[in-house]
Amino acid sequence: MNAPVMSTTQSTQLLISVTSIAEAKIALDNGADIIDVKDPSTGALGALATPQIKAIVSFVHEQNPINKKTTSATIGDIPMQPQLLLAHVLDLVTTGVDIIKIGFFDSTDYQPCLDVLATLTQSGTKLMAVLFAEKSYPEKLVQSIKVAGFMGVMLDTAQKNGLTLLDYYSLDQRMAFAQQVLRCQLQLGLAGSLQLQHIAIIKPLQPCYIGFRGGVCHDHQRQSGLDANKIQAIRKML
């Protein structure tokens, strides 16, 4: 899988989560750099059906074959069971998506999952780890994610209850997390019910990308349709 790789040296990119080809078109037309495929109605990292993901990915890649936009997709809110994660990731590989996002949910030991997933990164599969601001993780987890060959780490929120990433992480905590990820030479993504007014606060952390769903939907409801004007306004801020 030849994925366009995001770089820590480039400007912050705009990731928009979409649920359909129609939404992907809106996102592309209004300045999205990364089209992220998910189903907001089925959890923080809810997954669409594989044929839907494949159709959206194909549409995005066909829009500009020479300079393809990056696509990402989530495997869903899957428990940390090595073989189960492996099966879901292998299924997504068949869609042609550039980057596969894996949520790190509760576990007493993440290493067995990382060991299994490392077999995929060694063959070129691009994986992004998603950590959740509400949860506590082992101090060495980011380093272990790096060793497993992941391309980056995204910090998101698991509960979509109106609270944002900034409600869970203080300025010092945000800076420490960002520095830890970037020190490991991993790509840093930030999301978590973010809106336009939050960009100026988190952009100094030098994320490779900032992700939006609810913040670019009508009435800020993540299960509503995308609002082109909100995407444009955020694009200008980046």
Secondary structure per residue as TSV (DSSP state, phi and psi in degrees):
chain	resnum	aa	ss	phi	psi
A	1	M	-	360.0	113.6
A	2	N	-	-92.7	91.5
A	3	A	-	-92.1	140.4
A	4	P	-	-65.4	126.7
A	5	V	-	-99.9	127.3
A	6	M	-	-74.6	144.4
A	7	S	-	-118.1	143.2
A	8	T	T	-71.5	-10.4
A	9	T	T	-91.6	-11.0
A	10	Q	S	-94.6	170.9
A	11	S	-	-66.5	159.4
A	12	T	-	-62.5	131.2
A	13	Q	E	-96.2	158.7
A	14	L	E	-104.3	117.7
A	15	L	E	-103.3	127.6
A	16	I	E	-119.6	127.4
A	17	S	E	-85.9	132.0
A	18	V	E	-128.0	160.3
A	19	T	S	-117.9	-3.5
A	20	S	S	-160.0	169.4
A	21	I	H	-62.9	-39.8
A	22	A	H	-60.3	-42.6
A	23	E	H	-69.9	-35.7
A	24	A	H	-60.4	-40.3
A	25	K	H	-64.1	-43.2
A	26	I	H	-59.9	-45.8
A	27	A	H	-62.5	-45.3
A	28	L	H	-64.4	-43.5
A	29	D	H	-65.4	-20.2
A	30	N	T	-115.1	17.9
A	31	G	T	106.5	10.0
A	32	A	-	-67.7	140.0
A	33	D	S	-92.6	-34.0
A	34	I	E	-127.8	127.5
A	35	I	E	-100.7	114.4
A	36	D	E	-105.0	126.1
A	37	V	E	-100.8	124.1
A	38	K	-	-156.7	170.7
A	39	D	-	-118.5	97.2
A	40	P	G	-62.1	-16.6
A	41	S	G	-80.9	-7.9
A	42	T	G	-121.3	27.8
A	43	G	-	123.0	173.7
A	44	A	T	-56.3	-40.2
A	45	L	T	-121.7	40.4
A	46	G	-	-57.2	138.8
A	47	A	-	-106.0	140.3
A	48	L	-	-76.6	166.3
A	49	A	-	-64.9	148.4
A	50	T	H	-53.6	-44.8
A	51	P	H	-61.7	-34.8
A	52	Q	H	-66.7	-43.0
A	53	I	H	-60.5	-46.9
A	54	K	H	-60.3	-40.4
A	55	A	H	-65.6	-42.6
A	56	I	H	-67.1	-44.8
A	57	V	H	-60.0	-44.7
A	58	S	H	-61.7	-42.6
A	59	F	H	-59.9	-47.7
A	60	V	H	-63.0	-46.0
A	61	H	H	-66.7	-28.5
A	62	E	H	-78.4	-16.1
A	63	Q	H	-66.4	-37.7
A	64	N	-	-146.0	84.1
A	65	P	S	-58.9	-28.7
A	66	I	S	-78.1	-40.9
A	67	N	S	-125.6	71.1
A	68	K	-	-63.1	138.8
A	69	K	-	-72.5	149.2
A	70	T	E	-75.7	140.7
A	71	T	E	-119.1	148.1
A	72	S	E	-139.1	160.0
A	73	A	E	-154.1	151.9
A	74	T	E	-100.1	150.1
A	75	I	-	-82.8	-7.3
A	76	G	-	106.3	176.4
A	77	D	S	-81.8	78.7
A	78	I	-	-101.7	133.1
A	79	P	-	-64.6	158.0
A	80	M	S	-79.1	72.6
A	81	Q	-	-118.4	115.7
A	82	P	H	-47.9	-53.0
A	83	Q	H	-70.2	-31.1
A	84	L	H	-68.2	-44.5
A	85	L	H	-61.0	-44.7
A	86	L	H	-58.0	-45.6
A	87	A	H	-61.7	-42.4
A	88	H	H	-69.2	-38.7
A	89	V	H	-66.2	-44.5
A	90	L	H	-60.7	-35.0
A	91	D	H	-64.2	-42.8
A	92	L	H	-69.4	-30.8
A	93	V	H	-55.5	-34.8
A	94	T	T	-67.5	-15.0
A	95	T	T	-82.9	-15.0
A	96	G	T	82.4	8.2
A	97	V	-	-64.0	145.4
A	98	D	S	-73.6	-43.4
A	99	I	E	-130.3	134.8
A	100	I	E	-111.1	125.6
A	101	K	E	-98.7	133.0
A	102	I	E	-124.7	119.6
A	103	G	E	-77.4	135.0
A	104	F	-	-97.7	92.9
A	105	F	-	-87.0	-176.4
A	106	D	S	-58.1	136.2
A	107	S	-	-161.8	148.1
A	108	T	S	-85.0	-16.0
A	109	D	-	-157.0	110.1
A	110	Y	-	-83.2	-13.8
A	111	Q	H	-61.7	-42.3
A	112	P	H	-57.8	-37.3
A	113	C	H	-68.1	-42.5
A	114	L	H	-64.1	-38.5
A	115	D	H	-62.3	-42.9
A	116	V	H	-67.0	-43.8
A	117	L	H	-69.3	-26.2
A	118	A	H	-62.1	-28.3
A	119	T	H	-65.6	-25.7
A	120	L	H	-84.2	-42.1
A	121	T	H	-63.7	-31.5
A	122	Q	T	-65.7	-22.6
A	123	S	T	-99.5	7.5
A	124	G	T	105.0	-1.6
A	125	T	-	-69.9	130.5
A	126	K	-	-91.3	115.5
A	127	L	E	-115.4	140.3
A	128	M	E	-120.4	123.8
A	129	A	E	-83.6	134.3
A	130	V	E	-111.5	115.2
A	131	L	E	-101.3	153.9
A	132	F	E	-113.6	134.0
A	133	A	T	-64.3	-24.6
A	134	E	T	-78.2	-14.9
A	135	K	S	-104.1	157.1
A	136	S	-	-104.2	140.0
A	137	Y	-	-126.4	157.3
A	138	P	-	-57.5	144.9
A	139	E	T	-58.2	-33.7
A	140	K	T	-93.4	7.7
A	141	L	H	-62.8	-43.4
A	142	V	H	-59.6	-42.1
A	143	Q	H	-63.8	-39.3
A	144	S	H	-65.9	-36.0
A	145	I	H	-63.4	-41.1
A	146	K	H	-61.3	-47.4
A	147	V	H	-61.6	-32.8
A	148	A	T	-74.9	-5.4
A	149	G	T	92.4	11.3
A	150	F	-	-64.2	151.7
A	151	M	S	-84.6	-21.5
A	152	G	E	-173.8	179.3
A	153	V	E	-132.5	133.3
A	154	M	E	-113.7	137.2
A	155	L	E	-105.3	124.2
A	156	D	E	-136.0	-177.0
A	157	T	-	-113.5	140.7
A	158	A	S	-83.5	-36.7
A	159	Q	-	-99.2	121.9
A	160	K	-	-95.4	76.8
A	161	N	S	-118.5	16.7
A	162	G	S	98.5	-18.4
A	163	L	-	-83.7	147.5
A	164	T	-	-108.6	172.9
A	165	L	H	-50.9	-37.5
A	166	L	H	-70.9	-19.5
A	167	D	H	-76.3	-20.5
A	168	Y	H	-101.5	-30.7
A	169	Y	S	-116.2	123.0
A	170	S	-	-69.5	171.4
A	171	L	H	-57.3	-45.4
A	172	D	H	-63.5	-40.2
A	173	Q	H	-67.3	-39.1
A	174	R	H	-63.3	-44.4
A	175	M	H	-64.6	-42.1
A	176	A	H	-64.0	-42.3
A	177	F	H	-64.3	-47.8
A	178	A	H	-60.1	-44.0
A	179	Q	H	-63.8	-38.6
A	180	Q	H	-62.6	-45.7
A	181	V	H	-64.4	-47.0
A	182	L	H	-69.8	-31.9
A	183	R	H	-62.2	-33.5
A	184	C	T	-81.1	4.3
A	185	Q	T	58.4	38.7
A	186	L	-	-104.1	154.0
A	187	Q	E	-78.2	137.5
A	188	L	E	-104.9	124.6
A	189	G	E	-118.4	143.2
A	190	L	E	-128.0	136.1
A	191	A	-	-152.7	-165.6
A	192	G	S	115.0	67.5
A	193	S	S	58.5	33.5
A	194	L	-	-77.5	151.5
A	195	Q	-	-131.9	177.8
A	196	L	G	-50.6	-44.6
A	197	Q	G	-69.3	-12.1
A	198	H	G	-87.8	-14.0
A	199	I	H	-60.5	-46.1
A	200	A	H	-62.8	-24.5
A	201	I	H	-80.2	-39.6
A	202	I	H	-99.1	-16.8
A	203	K	G	-61.0	-35.3
A	204	P	G	-61.4	-14.3
A	205	L	G	-75.4	-5.1
A	206	Q	-	62.5	46.1
A	207	P	-	-68.3	147.7
A	208	C	S	-67.7	-34.5
A	209	Y	E	-152.1	157.2
A	210	I	E	-120.7	130.4
A	211	G	E	-104.0	142.0
A	212	F	E	-135.5	144.3
A	213	R	S	-137.3	-77.7
A	214	G	G	-55.8	-36.8
A	215	G	G	-67.2	-13.9
A	216	V	G	-118.7	17.9
A	217	C	B	-104.1	160.9
A	218	H	G	-59.3	133.0
A	219	D	G	59.2	18.7
A	220	H	G	57.6	27.5
A	221	Q	-	-100.9	117.7
A	222	R	T	-66.5	-15.7
A	223	Q	T	-95.1	0.6
A	224	S	S	-86.8	173.3
A	225	G	-	-74.4	163.6
A	226	L	B	-70.4	146.5
A	227	D	-	-108.9	109.6
A	228	A	H	-57.8	-38.6
A	229	N	H	-63.9	-36.7
A	230	K	H	-69.4	-39.1
A	231	I	H	-62.4	-44.4
A	232	Q	H	-61.0	-42.3
A	233	A	H	-64.1	-40.4
A	234	I	H	-69.2	-40.1
A	235	R	H	-54.5	-42.6
A	236	K	H	-66.1	-31.4
A	237	M	H	-73.9	-23.2
A	238	L	-	-86.8	360.0
